[in-house]
């Protein structure tokens, strides 16, 4: 096992997550840290994260693109299009796209397609014609900071399309 892997495992088991690529172990406290991580590191964080409860109201979001040369730049550019999610009640969200509420999804607790563990699911299958093949899963990394996975329903199995982060500043201790 490499030193980097040992540090990540130690950080995860202590309730902290390490920064990738040669950084010292630090807690993950922002979306900016997550957009710099690899797919493997994001999957490890997701697997170690706690099941999420639905936040209330608007929660800022950040797309995390995989397998691209400039993931941070692409994430920033995506913020023009997608800014986050409105949790309208315990059973419904709408995405904030170009500053307006769009693309409804049903929200419920369910099993993760990644590891079978409990996750907060946002499913567009029965609520959005345009994105009916999309399903999001969310877990909580720390109070008010969430990591999510977007899946596309593909045959024969779903495809992990991307990760995303949500940050609910209302939930953070001040």
C-alpha positions in Angstrom: 0.0 0.0 0.0 1.4 3.4 -0.9 2.0 6.2 1.6 -0.7 8.2 -0.1 -3.2 5.4 0.3 -2.2 4.9 3.9 -2.8 8.6 4.6 -6.2 8.6 2.9 -7.3 5.5 4.9 -6.1 7.1 8.1 -7.9 10.3 7.4 -11.1 8.5 6.4 -11.1 6.4 9.5 -10.5 9.4 11.7 -13.4 11.3 10.2 -11.2 13.5 8.1 -10.4 13.2 4.4 -7.0 13.9 3.0 -6.3 16.2 0.0 -4.9 14.3 -3.0 -1.7 14.6 -4.9 0.9 15.2 -2.3 -0.9 17.5 0.1 -0.8 16.9 3.8 -3.8 15.3 5.4 -6.4 18.0 6.0 -10.2 17.9 6.6 -12.4 18.3 3.5 -14.3 21.5 4.3 -15.2 22.9 0.9 -16.4 22.1 -2.6 -13.2 23.6 -4.0 -11.2 20.7 -2.5 -13.5 18.1 -3.9 -13.3 19.4 -7.5 -9.5 18.7 -7.4 -9.9 15.0 -6.5 -9.7 11.9 -8.7 -12.5 9.5 -9.3 -11.0 7.0 -7.0 -10.5 9.5 -4.2 -14.1 10.7 -4.6 -15.5 7.2 -4.6 -13.5 6.5 -1.3 -15.0 9.6 0.2 -18.5 8.7 -0.9 -18.2 5.2 0.5 -17.0 6.6 3.9 -19.6 9.4 4.1 -22.7 9.4 6.3 -26.2 9.0 4.9 -27.6 12.5 4.2 -30.9 14.0 5.3 -32.5 16.4 2.9 -31.4 20.0 3.5 -34.0 22.8 3.5 -34.2 25.4 0.7 -31.5 26.3 -1.7 -28.1 24.5 -1.5 -25.2 25.7 -3.6 -23.8 23.1 -6.0 -20.6 22.4 -8.0 -20.2 19.9 -10.8 -17.1 17.6 -10.5 -16.0 16.4 -13.9 -14.0 13.2 -14.3 -11.5 12.2 -16.9 -10.8 15.7 -18.2 -7.6 17.8 -18.5 -9.0 20.8 -16.7 -11.6 19.6 -14.1 -11.5 22.8 -12.0 -11.9 25.1 -15.0 -14.7 22.9 -16.3 -16.4 22.9 -12.9 -16.3 26.7 -12.7 -17.6 27.0 -16.3 -20.5 24.7 -15.4 -21.6 27.1 -12.6 -22.9 29.4 -15.3 -25.4 26.7 -16.2 -26.1 24.8 -12.9 -25.8 26.5 -9.5 -27.3 23.9 -7.1 -30.6 22.4 -5.9 -33.7 23.7 -4.2 -35.0 21.2 -1.6 -38.7 22.2 -1.7 -39.8 19.5 0.9 -38.8 16.1 2.0 -39.9 14.6 -1.3 -39.0 17.1 -4.1 -36.1 19.1 -5.5 -35.6 21.4 -8.4 -32.3 22.2 -9.9 -31.2 25.8 -10.2 -30.3 26.3 -13.9 -29.4 29.7 -15.3 -30.8 31.1 -12.0 -34.3 29.6 -12.3 -35.9 26.5 -10.8 -36.0 23.7 -13.4 -35.9 20.0 -13.7 -37.8 18.4 -10.9 -36.7 15.2 -9.1 -38.3 12.9 -6.6 -36.4 12.6 -3.3 -36.3 9.6 -1.1 -33.9 7.5 1.0 -32.7 4.4 -0.8 -29.7 2.2 -1.6 -26.7 3.5 -3.4 -25.9 2.0 -6.8 -22.2 2.4 -5.9 -22.1 0.3 -2.8 -25.6 -0.6 -1.7 -25.4 1.6 1.4 -28.0 4.2 2.5 -28.1 7.4 0.4 -30.4 10.3 -0.3 -31.7 9.6 -3.8 -32.9 12.3 -6.3 -34.6 10.4 -9.2 -35.7 12.2 -12.3 -37.3 9.1 -14.0 -40.9 9.9 -13.2 -40.7 13.7 -12.9 -38.6 15.0 -15.8 -39.0 14.0 -19.5 -35.7 15.6 -20.5 -33.6 13.9 -17.7 -35.6 10.7 -17.1 -32.5 8.7 -17.4 -30.7 10.5 -14.5 -30.5 9.5 -10.9 -28.5 11.4 -8.2 -27.3 10.0 -4.9 -26.0 12.2 -2.0 -24.1 11.5 1.3 -22.9 14.0 3.9 -19.2 14.5 4.4 -19.4 17.0 7.2 -22.2 19.3 8.5 -23.5 21.2 5.4 -21.1 19.6 2.9 -22.4 16.8 0.7 -20.9 14.6 -2.0 -23.1 13.4 -4.8 -23.0 11.0 -7.7 -24.9 11.3 -11.0 -25.8 8.1 -12.8 -27.2 7.6 -16.3 -29.6 4.7 -16.8 -27.8 2.7 -19.4 -28.3 -0.9 -20.6 -27.3 -3.3 -19.1 -26.1 -1.4 -16.0 -26.2 2.3 -14.9 -23.2 4.4 -15.7 -21.5 6.7 -13.2 -21.5 10.0 -15.2 -20.0 12.5 -12.7 -19.7 13.6 -9.1 -21.0 16.8 -7.7 -20.8 18.7 -4.4 -23.5 20.5 -2.4 -22.8 23.0 0.3 -25.5 24.2 2.7 -24.0 27.2 4.5 -27.2 27.4 6.6 -26.2 24.1 8.3 -22.6 25.1 9.2 -21.6 26.2 12.7 -20.6 29.8 12.7 
